Amino acid sequence: MLESTYELLHVYPPVKGVQHIQLHRPDALNALNTQLLGELATVLGLAETDDSIRAVVLSGSKRAFAAGADIKEMADRDLVGILKDPRQQSWLAITQFSKPLIAAVNGYCLGGGCELAMHADILIAGKDAQFGQPEINLGIMPGAGGTQRLVRAVGKSLAMQMVLTGQAISAQQAKEAGLISEITQPELTLQRATDIATTIAQKSPLAVRLAKEAILKGMDTDLATGLRFERHAFTVLAGTEDRNEGIKAFLEKRPPVFSGR
């Protein structure tokens, strides 16, 4: 049973602190248009403020996580239209989501779909998944973070190869390059992503949030600045009830019960 029904998403009720969001535009292989991105930004915004949700799993279909941006929609926008593209606000909202986001990827994960997957904190892929940035074939280039997130994930040489040739890589290549963390059988991808999200949801929400922020900070700054941020976050957590509960539970040899305070 769906908690909320959106036209292009399936949003399931949280289970053990994990909410599952499924892209649902099957006739277009989940191509990302303005409406789909807007709905996703809205749902993540609601999850952001819902304390019962501690992690989110994002999936597509068996055939495609998302095969790219909506080319027909893009074709109708000229230079000014792209400059004022309302999708940028949706991308920003997805980027700013502070809770753990785990992507379960099967099939095609191309163009805007690959860029969306790279917004996730952890990527789990079925062995049939294909990752690529084929925009160059249309005389354009990635425009939702593809050139920036990809090089940080897989390094300069492979990022250049993927972006400049437009050729996709396999799940195995993606894992070897560091783009994804695990490969599963396609029918198990969602379950594995959910299992990881459930494990994370049992941890202290404050510690998880600051740990995620520290890792992302480390990707965008120099080592000294990253270390200062890490130490500051570590110090902040020393004043939380969850930290006290975690230590007490360890000493009492029992599972901790974190409250998020």
DABELHU-V267270 format. One record per backbone hydrogen bond with DSSP energy under -0.5 kcal/mol. NH is the residue of the N-H (numbers start at 0). CO is the residue of the C=O. If there is no record, write none. Layout:
nh->NH co->CO
nh->NH co->CO
This chain:
nh->2 co->10
nh->3 co->10
nh->5 co->3
nh->5 co->8
nh->9 co->21
nh->10 co->3
nh->10 co->8
nh->11 co->9
nh->11 co->19
nh->12 co->0
nh->14 co->17
nh->17 co->14
nh->18 co->54
nh->20 co->18
nh->20 co->56
nh->21 co->9
nh->22 co->20
nh->22 co->58
nh->23 co->7
nh->27 co->24
nh->28 co->25
nh->29 co->24
nh->30 co->27
nh->31 co->67
nh->32 co->30
nh->36 co->32
nh->37 co->33
nh->38 co->34
nh->39 co->35
nh->40 co->36
nh->41 co->37
nh->42 co->38
nh->43 co->39
nh->44 co->40
nh->45 co->41
nh->46 co->42
nh->47 co->43
nh->48 co->44
nh->49 co->46
nh->50 co->48
nh->52 co->49
nh->53 co->16
nh->53 co->51
nh->54 co->16
nh->55 co->99
nh->56 co->18
nh->57 co->101
nh->58 co->20
nh->59 co->103
nh->60 co->63
nh->64 co->105
nh->64 co->107
nh->65 co->107
nh->66 co->28
nh->69 co->31
nh->70 co->68
nh->73 co->69
nh->74 co->70
nh->75 co->71
nh->75 co->72
nh->76 co->73
nh->77 co->75
nh->81 co->77
nh->82 co->78
nh->83 co->79
nh->84 co->81
nh->87 co->84
nh->88 co->85
nh->89 co->85
nh->90 co->86
nh->91 co->87
nh->92 co->88
nh->93 co->89
nh->94 co->90
nh->95 co->91
nh->96 co->93
nh->99 co->53
nh->101 co->55
nh->102 co->121
nh->103 co->57
nh->104 co->102
nh->104 co->123
nh->105 co->103
nh->107 co->62
nh->108 co->129
nh->109 co->65
nh->110 co->131
nh->112 co->109
nh->114 co->110
nh->115 co->111
nh->116 co->112
nh->117 co->113
nh->118 co->115
nh->119 co->116
nh->120 co->100
nh->121 co->100
nh->123 co->102
nh->123 co->121
nh->124 co->181
nh->125 co->104
nh->126 co->183
nh->128 co->125
nh->129 co->106
nh->130 co->168
nh->131 co->108
nh->135 co->132
nh->136 co->133
nh->137 co->134
nh->138 co->135
nh->139 co->134
nh->148 co->144
nh->149 co->144
nh->149 co->145
nh->150 co->146
nh->151 co->147
nh->152 co->148
nh->153 co->149
nh->154 co->150
nh->158 co->154
nh->159 co->155
nh->160 co->156
nh->161 co->157
nh->162 co->158
nh->163 co->159
nh->164 co->160
nh->165 co->161
nh->166 co->160
nh->168 co->130
nh->170 co->128
nh->173 co->169
nh->174 co->170
nh->175 co->171
nh->176 co->172
nh->177 co->173
nh->177 co->174
nh->178 co->173
nh->179 co->173
nh->180 co->122
nh->181 co->122
nh->183 co->124
nh->187 co->184
nh->188 co->184
nh->188 co->185
nh->191 co->187
nh->192 co->188
nh->193 co->189
nh->194 co->190
nh->195 co->191
nh->196 co->192
nh->197 co->193
nh->198 co->194
nh->199 co->195
nh->200 co->196
nh->201 co->197
nh->201 co->198
nh->202 co->199
nh->207 co->203
nh->208 co->204
nh->209 co->205
nh->210 co->206
nh->211 co->207
nh->212 co->208
nh->213 co->209
nh->214 co->210
nh->215 co->211
nh->216 co->212
nh->217 co->213
nh->218 co->214
nh->218 co->215
nh->219 co->215
nh->219 co->216
nh->220 co->216
nh->225 co->221
nh->226 co->222
nh->227 co->223
nh->228 co->224
nh->229 co->225
nh->230 co->226
nh->231 co->227
nh->232 co->228
nh->233 co->229
nh->234 co->230
nh->235 co->231
nh->236 co->232
nh->237 co->233
nh->237 co->234
nh->238 co->235
nh->239 co->236
nh->240 co->260
nh->243 co->239
nh->244 co->240
nh->245 co->241
nh->246 co->242
nh->247 co->243
nh->248 co->244
nh->249 co->245
nh->250 co->246
nh->251 co->247
nh->252 co->249
nh->253 co->248
nh->257 co->255
